[in-house]
Amino acid sequence: MLNIHNTSPRELEVCCGSLQSAINAVSGGAGRIELCSALSLDGLTPSLGLFRQLHTSFPDLRIHVLIRPREGNFVYTKAELHAMLRDIELFAAEGASAIVAGVLTPDSCIDVEATRQLITAAGVPFTFHRAFDVVADQSRALEQLIDLGATRVLTSGGAPSALQGAERLRNLVAQADGRILILPGGGVNSHNARQILDSTGAVEIHGSCSSLLPSGIKQTTAEEVAAVLSVLA
């Protein structure tokens, strides 16, 4: 069981949806990323080739890999779940530092059995992602995830952004009481990251640290990563 205290060093997890975003994150000082693809679709499973290239280029970088086989809801068929389990096994074997995933039931509750399978397959720390924000009874869901052995919950507290959900996030941090990490995410930037952590009691925070390029692509910038890290120091 985790024993996390709010005296722990604050840490940034940078959500990266491309190779260049990940390179920029490292250039800005990030030691940990969440790797995915298709951020415009709220993130999908990245390619194994992309993971391998990053893991080879930056062996000390902690790479948390998102496992999400398609856009849309988080209710998966048996075939989709099987594909997720296979992806988890592959990425874990390649050296992923953690797995990020989530499965819900049709009535928007944690799919306990499916989540148990994902955590067992991972064999590394497991983050239940923002599917958590769709759950109506977050207090009950948090206890379920603790019982399942999840390491983190990535959440905005069910609000459009982590800043707007700060009160709920604070309640979740208090309920977690060191048994699981609450990872605030959603609209995080260098202007509000410190405020979010101060107001919630969380010790980690998640954001893409991105800007819109002239090409229309959103990409993580080294400058924003460095700016967020500076306010967390």
CORUR-V902501 format. One record per residue. OMEGA is omega in whole degrees, -180 to 180 (999 if undefined). Layout:
BEGIN
OMEGA ; OMEGA
END
This chain:
BEGIN
178 ; 172 ; -174 ; 178 ; -176 ; 174 ; 180 ; 177 ; 178 ; -174 ; 177 ; 169 ; -178 ; 178 ; -174 ; -178 ; 180 ; 178 ; -178 ; 177 ; 179 ; 177 ; 180 ; 179 ; 179 ; 179 ; 179 ; 177 ; -179 ; 175 ; -177 ; 176 ; 163 ; -177 ; 179 ; 170 ; 172 ; 178 ; 178 ; 177 ; -178 ; 173 ; 175 ; 180 ; 177 ; 177 ; 177 ; 178 ; 178 ; 179 ; -178 ; -179 ; 180 ; -178 ; 177 ; -177 ; -177 ; -174 ; 180 ; 180 ; 177 ; -175 ; 174 ; -172 ; 175 ; 175 ; 179 ; -169 ; -178 ; 174 ; 176 ; -174 ; -176 ; 176 ; -171 ; 175 ; 177 ; 180 ; 178 ; 178 ; 179 ; 179 ; 178 ; 179 ; 179 ; 178 ; 179 ; 180 ; -179 ; -178 ; 178 ; 179 ; 180 ; 177 ; 176 ; 180 ; 180 ; 176 ; 180 ; -178 ; 177 ; 180 ; 179 ; 173 ; 179 ; 178 ; 172 ; 171 ; 174 ; 173 ; -171 ; -176 ; 179 ; 179 ; 176 ; 179 ; 180 ; -179 ; 179 ; -180 ; -176 ; -177 ; 176 ; 179 ; -173 ; 175 ; 171 ; -170 ; -169 ; 165 ; 177 ; -177 ; 178 ; -176 ; -178 ; -178 ; -176 ; 179 ; 178 ; -180 ; 180 ; 179 ; 178 ; -179 ; 175 ; 180 ; -180 ; 180 ; 175 ; -178 ; -176 ; 169 ; 176 ; -173 ; 171 ; -176 ; -180 ; -179 ; 178 ; 178 ; 179 ; 179 ; 179 ; -180 ; -173 ; -179 ; 178 ; 178 ; 178 ; 178 ; 179 ; 177 ; 180 ; 179 ; -180 ; 173 ; 176 ; -178 ; -180 ; 179 ; 172 ; -176 ; -180 ; 177 ; -180 ; 178 ; -178 ; 176 ; -175 ; -179 ; -176 ; -175 ; -179 ; 180 ; 180 ; -180 ; -180 ; -175 ; -178 ; -175 ; 178 ; -179 ; 176 ; -180 ; -171 ; 177 ; -179 ; 180 ; -171 ; 174 ; 179 ; 180 ; 176 ; 180 ; -178 ; 180 ; 173 ; -175 ; 175 ; 177 ; 178 ; -177 ; -179 ; 176 ; -180 ; -179 ; 178 ; -180 ; -179 ; -179 ; 178 ; -176 ; 999
END
